[in-house]
Amino acid sequence: MTQIQLSDAQAVILSTACAREDGMVFPVTASLKGGAVGNVCKSLLKHGLIEEVSATDLNTVWRHDDEHGPITLRATPLAYSTLGITEDPEQQQDGRAETTPEPVRRRSGTKQEALIAMLRAEGGATIEEIVAATGWQAHTVRGAMSGALKKKLGLEVSSEKVEDRGRVYKLPAA
């Protein structure tokens, strides 16, 4: 069985759905904005981790279908096994699951991960330090902080002027 790598946003949405009694994806509790929720859900659908089902609550509609009406999304059994969750509470208590699922592996070694680590380090990081570490242009660093970190991942990036360093950007420690 091949391992499915999940982004942080995918893992949050999927684990929230699996924690619900009905396994429904909506309402999404992750702080994703714009088309990010749609992109994450499309990816999860493509991997078979969620499926489309008829919506009974109009506040949870994913899309409308002419033939089936309102459609929403629900976690599949593959989602539970990918996250290492067994659906049967007795199996969880006994610890005798029939199959041992592989642990979820998130992408590592990415520049975004390096950016987050630099911003979480004590003292934060300046644009120049991030440019040197990632090889990005300064405008790309600023865009990554405002787009990927603030808007998509919902992280609170703060900045302050520090004497002898200039503007320093920080994330709260995890």
N, C-alpha and C positions, 0 to 999 in steps of 0.2 A: 504494500500500500504506500503510495507516495504521500509525503507529508505536505500539508497545505500551510503556506506561510501567510500569516495574517498581519496586516498593518495594525497600528494601535487603534485607529478608528474602527476597523473591521472587528477587532477583538472586543471592543467596548460594546458595539451594537449587538454583536452575536451573543456575548455573555449576558447582556441585559435581557435579550429575548429568551435565552435558555433558562434564566432565573424566574421568568414569569410562568405561572401555572399553565397558561394556554400556549406559550411559546411564541406569542406575537411580537413582531419587530416594532410596530408602532403602538404608542407614541415613542419616538426616539428620544432618549434622555441625554445623548452625547451632545456637546456644544458645537455641532457642525453647522455651518451656514451656507447659504446659496445652494449650488448644485452638488455639494459634497455628499449629502445624504444619498442622493440619487446615484451618484457614482459608486459609493460604497455598496449600496444595495444591489446595483447591477453586477458588480464584481462577485458578491456573495451568491447571487442567483446563478451566475456562470459556473461557479464552483460547486453548485448543488447544496450549499449550506443553508439556503432558505428557499421557500417555495411560495408560489402564488395560490391563495385560497379566496373564496368568496368572503367579502367583508360584511359583518353584521352591524358594526358600529361605523357610522359615516365619518367619525373623527379619525379613523385609522386607515383611510383609503389611500392606497398606493397609486392606483390608476383605475380608469373606467373602461370596461369592455362592452361593446355593443351586444354581444351574445350572453355574457355572464353577469353584467352589471358591475357594481363596485368590487374591486379586488384589493386585498391586503397581503401582507407577507408574514410567513410563519417559519420558525426554525425547523430544519429537517433532522432526522436521527443522525445524519452525518455531522451536523453541527455539534450535537451533544457529544459524540465520540471524539470529534476533533478537539473539543475543549476539555475532554477527559471527564465528562459528566455522564453518569448512567441514569437512565430515565426511571429505573425501578429503585425506589428508596430502600427496599430490603437488600438489594445488591450493594448499595452504598454503605449500609450499616454493617453487613457481613464482610464486606471487602472481597467478595467472591465474584467479581464481574467475569463474564465468560471470556471476553477479550480485553486485553490491556491496550487502551488507546495510546498512540504515540503522543508525546507532549507537543503543545503548540510551539512552533518556532517562529519568532519574529525576525525580520531582516535585521542584520547587525552590520556594523562597519560602514554605515551610510554617512554621507556628509551631514544630513539632517541630524542624525544621532550625535555626531561630533559637535555640531552647533549647540544642541541642547546641553550636552555635557559641559561645553565651555561656558555657557550662560549660567549653569547651575553651580559651577566651581566657585569657591570663595573668591570674592573680588570681581566676579563677572568677567566680561571680555569687551574689548573695543572693536570697532569695525575693522581696524587695521590688523588686529590679532586674528580675527576670524578669517579675513582675506588670506593671511599668511598660512593658516592651518588648512583651509578648504581649497584654496586656489580659485575661489569665486571672485568676481568683480564686486566692488563696494555696493553697487545698486542691487546686485543679486542677493547679497547678505541682507540688506534692508527689506527687500521683497520677501525673502524667506521668513524673516521675523514677523512681518506684518501679515503675510498671506498664510503660509503653512503653520506657523506657530500660534499666532493670535487667532486668526479666523477659522482655520480648519481644525486645529487641535485644541483651541480654547485656552491656551496658556497665557498667563499674564506676564508679558515682558515689560520690565521697568527700566528706566534709564536715569542716570544722574551724571552731572559733571564732577569729575574727580581731578584735583590738582595734580599736575605732572603726567596725567594719563589722557585727559580729555573726556569725552562722553563714554560712559561705561554702561553696558546693557547686562541685565541680570534676570534670571528666573528663580522663583522660590525653590528651595531644595525639595527633592521628591520625597 
